[in-house]
């Protein structure tokens, strides 16, 4: 009897209670929910692209640094070359006799000692002539004390030039020189001279300046010197700027 009453009570209450069912999912499932691995793959692709971009940027930076280093090296080399141009040109002239500049491959003392040991003798006589000039605006009188001297290859000789300041103010001058013919310059060695040294003279002052030189004995045996019996040593004085 009690069981029947419970059954009737259940039937009365059941229709009023809400029915709850397990949620149903549509098929096929949504891509994001069913396959979360796609999101992982997309994230991996983005990371790879970022890494590639970073590597490319690093490569460009390295290339830029290399280019900058090269340009700096070129700039330094050019500056060094500009500072070295004058002494290099001087050495070139001394080594080749270019422009009548006397060569200095071997010192005069070494040449004299070498030929003395070898017992070198010469018989050919050479006339060395002297010339003097002043540049425009230089108020000096400048002349050679003697016009010429006669020497043999292997001999040394002494000559003088005279300079006089004819202005009313102190004047500083500097001289340059050359030897002619140019091909004979390699055998003309100056032991002492006043070239490239500043000389200051007060008004009316006069000085004598010596030139001590030596003719290499090899002058006589060089076929290129055949017919060369005169050598001209020329000096030109320039006024040094007051500044």
C-alpha positions, 0 to 999 in steps of 0.5 A: 500500500505504501509502495503504491502511494509512493509511485503515484506521488512520483508520477505527479511530481515527475512532469513538473521537474525539468529534464536535463540532458547531456549537451550534444556536440555538432559533427564535425567539431569546430576547427579551433576546438577539435584541432588545437594543434593548428594554433601551435603550428601557426605559432611555430611559423611566426617564431621561425619567421621572426628568427629569419628576420633577426638573422637577416638583420644581423647579417646586414649589420655585420656587412655594414660594419665590414663596409665601415671598417673598409672605408675607415681603412681607406681614409686612414691610408689616404691621410697617411699617403698625403703626409708621406708624399713629400718625403717619398717624392724626395726619395724618388728624386734622390734614387733616380736623379729626377729633375737633376736631384743628386742621388743618395744611394751610397754616402760620399764617404762610402764611395770614397772608401770603396774606390780607395780600396779598389785603387780606382784611377781616372784621367778624364777632366770635367769642367764644373760650371756654377750658376746663380739666380734669385726669384722675383721679389728677392732683393739679394745679389747672389753670384758664384765666387768662381765661374768654374773649376776643373776636376777629375772623377774621383776628386773632390772640390770646393767652391763658393757663392756670395749673397748680399742683402741690398734691401733696408730690412732683414731678409730670410731666403732659402735656395734650391739647386739642380745639376745639368745635364740630368743624367750626370746628376747621379755622379755629382755628390754634394758633401756640404752645401747651403741648399734648403737651409734658411739664410737670414741677412740684415741690410747690407750684410754679405756672406760667402757660402761654401759648396763641397762636392765629389765626382764619382769615378764611375762617371768615366766608365759609364757609356752614357756619360760619353761626350759629357765634359761639362756639368752645371751646378745651379742655385736659386734663392727664394724669399721666405714669407714673413708669416 
